[in-house]
């Protein structure tokens, strides 16, 4: 058997794992053995990543991380494809090949294809209709459906979500039992229009039950004892989604990091936690919900490898992650609901400025209306003792029932 070829994101994750282990006091040789490669391979990876980082700095950007390495390769392939398309095809041929490949038999399909073409290539409606053979009046005419079409579609989607292995015929029988007078052909038409399909292969899912990760059962006792992670979603002015990853220290209530991007996955979670582990040491537990970004095997194995423990809350129980949910509500109420972000860069600047204000200036009611930053409040080393100079500044610990 040949040697395993590591993906770029796996290489960067292993390099960052070695950085964390070295920062904890281990030697480079021990840290390299823990990731399962030779020292020659490790230093070769470091050299290649240094070349990529140097090229990025020449362009005025910071060093690349895991998702950025993968994105760079994707952009190189995309640029090569676009250069070939621009040199060989005219705009009309490009539209016919990308947006109207094959036959578009129905006006509805042509209408969706023209909308996709206008959004992707930034062309006018007149030009797109002329290329794809759609009359402009047909394009502008809004189809009239039945009055109960929306309600029936919602019920079909709800039943398909609940019974994932049922086809449209069985869904039709359930609808009739629920009181709908509908035949299988109409259900099939809605079924195909909404893209519903019974998958051939059903993936197996592992459930994380009774992990004792509730903030009631696992209480923070000192700084860096329990950290919480959670996602918040918002949108920019153009309607595009914006994801925000928050990491807080439950004992000090400090917001340790906020990561803002269009898409955030398990790789982004590893990147954010890596920087925090190096700067602030490894915490005892990392609490989160059962989202796919947190329960991914790569994230759980990586957290265990650096010496921390995962604390997953019960499914559909956000109250068990109360500290982070409270922070998310403050972020949404005080910033996200009152700001219009015109770009991703503006959102990053404004949200990071709010994080600094939250840590250093905003009064926190559970801390005696003091800010949660460590330079503002220094916590006692003993659990039940408090120095005389901080006895009046700190409010009593809240009792959660």
Secondary structure, 3 states (H helix, E strand, C coil): CCCCCCCHHHHHHHHHHHHHHHHCCCCHHHHHHHCCCCHHHHHHHHHHHHHHHHHHHHCCCCCCCHHHHHHHHHHHHHHHHHHHHHHHCCHHHHHHHHCCCCCCCCHHHHHHHHHHHHHHHCCCHHHHHHHHCCCHHHHHCCCCCCCCHHHHHHHHHHHHHHCCCCCHHHHHHHHHHCCCCCCHHHHHHHHHHCCCCCCCCCCCCCCCCCCCCCCCCCCCCCCCCEEEEEEEEEECCCCCEEEEEEEEECCCCCEEEEEEECCCCHHHHHHHHHHHHHHHCCCCEEEECCCCCCCCHHHHHHHHHCCCEEEECCCCCHHHHHHHHHHHHHHHHHCHHHCCCCCHHHHHHHHHHHHHHHHHCCCEHHHCCECCCCCCCCCCCCCCCCCHHHCCCCCCCCCCC
